[in-house]
């Protein structure tokens, strides 16, 4: 007897074929003695449209709304009908006694597979292959730890509910708004609330009335160094009337005596940041590279398919205990990259802190990290390299010590006015050594060594 494996796309089927070996390529599938591997091409089957239930619903009319099928029907995608026929033939083969769902491990992948078996009226037992990465080791491990269909039944129901909710809202609201306004207006369960958020925020920006304000910045000369301070009085640190600022500035003359009246120093410990989930990766790549969320996901998905990153569509920032045990091999994969020197300096590769490793906080997929495959960065695009190294740095950070930072606040008085100066010094870089070229902290420079009561001179004051 044979088992039929169905993947979401041909590339994953080929990966499985290479790892498990000895397959022969056929028309639309791979086969060896006891196993067949075939594929979908995205959604081969989807929900039928209103006119498929009743031809009279071809015309959009308010009188026919709401359209609520008693039972939702499925309909093949005409563009991929040939591959659906291939799967039908394989599923109905007498020697195929069970199936494995190897579509992407998530809600959408579950829906793709379930729609196929439902439409083809397949009642053969099936199992779930759960892959968070497509490396050879991960594929072999996943085949050794198949999930039962019952284990992912709730995921299947969630996928079906989401699909049907999209249909009900999208079909009825789009037809209703279009018929009422006599103009094609698309409405969606997620699309329209998201659009409302954007529009409301845009209106807030448009309605915002900017108010001019002025600040006084002074420079103080210690005799060896000049440092800057910002004027403040109690809780006030700016002026809405320029003349008020200029009145104070007028008495702040070059060379006027000044005194350091207060110095506060605090040491701060900064832990390495959490591992990336998709949202955090999208935010960071936008901040650093200007990538859109869609660009980042597309690049991360490509790196996943090329076996270099774990599954990107994850909401978790944690690893499982089992996955944490593979971290030394993942670090080793980075030795021939620009991070190799730092990797060589990591002595302790045992990570068991609940800050990063917690089975209870991993639902479908763990945090995004690099795989055990050593990358050929010359074969990647510039953007792919940026995302790969970004993820690699974040993962490496959890092996490095916290950063120690000394924050200093100095109050200087001159002519009865007070000025605040803030700065910080990196005492021990720790994980921040991975980001030594960053300039994001340039707005908080190091301040000169001073003592309370020290007499200095005013260099200048500007509004």
N, C-alpha and C positions, 0 to 999 in steps of 0.2 A: 504494500500500500504506500501511497505517496501523500506528502503534506504540501499544500499550496500556500506560498508566502506572497502577500500582496503589499507592495510598497506604494508610496504616494507619487513617486516620480521615477523615471528610468534610472537616473544616476545612482539612487540609493540601491536599486536592484542590482546594478553592476557592482557596487561596493560589496554588497552581501555575497554576490557570486564570486568575487575575487578572494574574499576571506574564507568562504566555505569550500571553494575550489571544485574542479572537475565538472563544471557545468558546460553544456553545449548550447549555443545560441540558436533559438528558434524564432519564428515570426511572432513577436510580441511577448516572448517569455524566454527564460533560461531553464534548463532541465538536466537533472542527473537521476540516478537510480531511484532514490526515495524522496526527492524534493523537487518542486517546481517553484521558480521565483518569477512573478509577473508584476505588473504595475498599473496604477491609474495614471492619468495625466491631469492632476488636479481633480476637480469635481466632474466625474463621468455622469453622475446622476444628480438632479436637483429637484426642487419643488416645482410642481406643475403650475402654470399660470391660470388665471380665472377662466379664460376662454377654453382651456382644456377641460374644464368642468361643464361649461355651458357656452356654446358658440355665441349666444346672444350677449355674453359679457365681453365680447371683442370691443364693443363700443363703450367708451367711458361716460357714465351717466350717474348723476347724484342719486337717482331713484333706485339704483341697484345696490347702493351701499347700505350697511357694511357687507362685505363679502367674507363669510366665515364658513369654510368647508367643514362638513361634519367629520370628515376624515381626510387628511392631507394625502395627495397622490404624488408619486415621483415620476419624473420624466427624464429620459436620456438627453445628454448634451449632443446635439447633432454633429458638432465638430470632432467629437471623440468617440463616435459610435463604433468605429472599427475596433478600438481597444476594448470597449465594453463587450463586444462579441467574442473577442479572444478570451476574456475572463469568464464569460458565460460557458464557453466550451470547456475551459479548464475546470471550473467549479462542478460541472455536470459529469466530468469523467468518472467512470466507475472506480478507478483506482485511487482517486482523491477522497480520503475519508475525513480530513480535518483541514482547517485553515489557520494561518497566522496573520494577524493584522500588523503589518510593519509600516503603516502610514505614519506620518510625523506624530511624535508622542505628545499629544495635546487634544484639546476639544475638537478642533477643526479636522485633524487627522482621523479622529474617531468617527466623526460624521461622514467623511468621505467613504470609509470602509463600510460602515453600517448601512448607508444608503445603497451601496452596490449590492450587498448580500440581501437586503430587503427587496430591492427591485427585482433581483434574479430569483427570489423566492428560495434562497438557500437556507437549509436548516441543519447543515453539518456543523459540528462543534468547532469553535474557533478560540484562539488564544491571542494574547497581546504581547508583541515585542516592544519593549520600552527602551528607546535609545535617547540618551542625552548627549551623545557624541558618536561619530561614525568611524572611529578608529578601529583597526582590526581587533584589538583587545576588548574594546567596548562591545563590538558586535558579537564576539564569541561569548562574552559574559552575559549579554542580554538573551541569547539563545539558550543559555544554561539556566536562565531564571525567568522563564516565560510567565506572564500573569494570566490568570483565567479571565474569561469574558465577564464573569460575575464581579471581579475586582474592579473593573472599569465601567460597570453598568451605570453608575451615577454620572460618570463623565459623559457617557453616551446620551443619557437623558437630558443633561444640561445642554449638550450640543444641539439636540433636537428641539428643545424648548427655545433656545436662542434663535435657531433658524426659522422656526414657525412664528416667533414673535416679530422677527424682522419682516417676514412676509405679511403678517396681519397689519402691522403699522405702515410699512412701506407701500403696499398695494392700495390699501384703503385711503390713507392720507394723501398719497400722491394723486390718486384719481380724484379724490374730493377737492383738493386745492386746485388741480388743473381744470376740472369741470367748472368750478365756481368762478375762477378768474380768467378762464379761456386762454390760458397760457401754461406751457409745460413747466410745472413746479415740482421738483422731486423732494420728497419728505422721507426721512428715515428715523428709525428708533434711536440710533446713535448720532447719525449725521446732523439732524436738526437741532438737538440740544447742544451739540458741540458748536454748531454755527451760531446759536444764540449766545453762548459764552463769548465767542469772538466778537460778535456784533456789540454786545453789552460793554465789553472791555474797550472796544474802539470808540464807543460813544462816551465812555468815561474820559478817555484821552482827549477826545474832541471837545468835551465840555469843560475840561480842566482850564482854569485861568491862572497862568503863571504870575507869580508875584516877585518883583525884583527885590533883592536884599543885598546888603554889603557886609563884609567882614574886614577886620583889621588883622594883618599879619605883620609880626615884628621879627627882626633878626637880632640876635644877641651875640656879642663877641667876647669870648673867654680869654682872648689874648693869643689863643692857639687855633681856635676853631669857631665857626659861626653856626649857631643852631636857630631854628625858627620856632615861633610860638604863636598861638592864635588867641586873640583877645576874648575874655569872658568876664562876666560879672554875675555872680550867683548862677542862675540857670540860663541867663541870656548870653548868646555868643554871636549874634548878628543884629543888623539894623535894617529897618524897612524905610528909614529916612536917611539918605546919604549924608546930609548936613550934620546929623548927629555923630556919625562915624568920623567925619572930617574934623569936627570940633575936638574930639579926643585925639585924633592923629596930630593935630596942630601943636600939641604940647609935647609930643614924643619926638624930641630933637636928637639928631645924631650925636653920640657921645654922652648922652644922659646916663647917669648912674642907674644901675639896676641890681637886683638882688635875687638869688635863688631862695625862695621862701619855703618850698616843700618838695621833697623827693619821695616817691613811692615806687618800690620795685617788687614785682611778683613773679614767681617762677611758675610757668604753665607747662603741663605735660600733655602732648598731643599724641593720641594713639593712632596707629595706622588706620586709614579709612576702611570701611566695610567693603566687601567684594561687590562687584557690579551685578545688579539686575538690569533688565533691559532699559527701564526708565532712567536709572542712574547713568548708564552708559550713553544714552542719547543726550542727556543733559551735559555730561562732561565733554562729549565730542562736539557738541554745539558751542560750548564755552571755549574750547581749545582750537577747534578747526573750522567752526562755522557750519558744520554739517547739519542738515535737517534731520528730524527724527526718522523720516522715511529712508534717507541716505544711509544713516547709521545702521538701521535694521537690515537694509539690503546688503551692505558690506559685511555685517556680522553673519548673515545667513550664508553668504558666499564662502566666508572663512569656515563656517560650520560644515558646509558641503565638501570643502577641501580638507576636512579632518583637522583643522588647526584650532578651532574654538569649540566649546561645548554649545549646546542648544541655546540660541539667543532669546527665544520668547519665554523668559522666566521672570517671575516676580519675587524670587527669593534672593537674599544676599548671603545665604549660608551653604555650606557643604555638608554632606552626610559623613558619618564616621568612616564608612567604607571608602568614600571618595577621597577623604583626607589622607588615607593610607597611600594613595597614588601620587600625592604631591611631589615627593622627591623625583619621580620620573618626569613629571611635568616641568619641574625646575631644570632638570638635566637637558630638556629639549631646547632650552634657551641659551645654552653655553656658547653656541656659535653666532649669537646675535650681539647687538651692541650692549646687551645687559649681561654678557658672559662674565665680566670681571666681578660684578656684584654677586652673581650666582656663586662664583668660586669662593667668595668670602662668607657665604652662609654655612655655618657649621652645624647648627641644629635645625633639622628639617621636620621635626615632630611638632605638628600643630594640633592641639586638642582643646584650645580655648573655646568656650561657649560663644564668644564674640563672633567666631567664624564657623564653628562646627557644631551643628545642632540638627539632629534628624527630625525633631518635631517642627522645625521651621522650614522644611523642604517638602513642598506638596508634590507638584508634578516634576519639576526640574530644579537642580541646584543653581547656585550662582554661576555667572559666566566666567570661565577660566580657560587657559590654554590647554591643549591636549598634550599627550606624550609624544606627538609627532614633531620632530625637529623641522622648523620651517626653512624653505629656500626663499629668503626675502627678495632675492633678485627676480623671482618669478611672480611676485605680487605687484599690484599697482601701488602707487604712492599712497593712495587713500586706504587701501587694504593694510599696508604696512603700518600706517598711523593707528588704525583701530587695533591691530594685533598687538603692537607695542604698548598701547594704552592699557589693554586688558592684562598684558604680561606684567607691567609695572604694578598695577593694582594687586595682582595676585602675589607678586614678590614682596610687597609691602608687609604682608602679614607675618613674614619670617624675620623682619627687622625690628629693632627696639623702638620704643616711642621717641618722639623728638622732644627735646627740652628747650624751652624758650623763656628768656627773661624779658618781661615787659616793664618798661620804665615810664613813669609819668612825672613831669617836672613843672612846677608852678614858679613863674618868674614875675616879680613886681617891678614896675617902673612908673614913676610919676603918679603913684596912686592907682595905677591900672594893673590888672593881672592878666597873665598869658599862660596858656597850657601847651606843653610840648609832649608828644607821645612818640615812643620808639620801642624797638625790640631787637634783641640779639639772640641768634640761634646758638645756644650753648652746646648742644649735641644734636646733630642732624637726624640721627636714627633713620627712619624710613624716608624722611625728606631728601636724603641723599639721592634718591631715585629721580628727583625733580629739581636737581641743582641748577638747571638753566631757567627755571620759572622766575618770572618777575612780578608775580601778583602781590608780593609783600613790599614792593618798593615804596609804597605810600607810608610806611612806618619805618623810617631809617634808624640806624643806631645813633644814640645821643652821646655827647661827650661826658666824660667822668666829671661829675660836679659834687659839691657838698652843700648842704643846707646852710644858708647864711653867706655863701660865697658872693663876693662883689664882682660884678661884670659891667659891661658897657652896652648901651643900645647902639646897634649898627644902623638900623633903619626901621621905618614903619610905613606900611602901605595899606590903602583901602582897596 
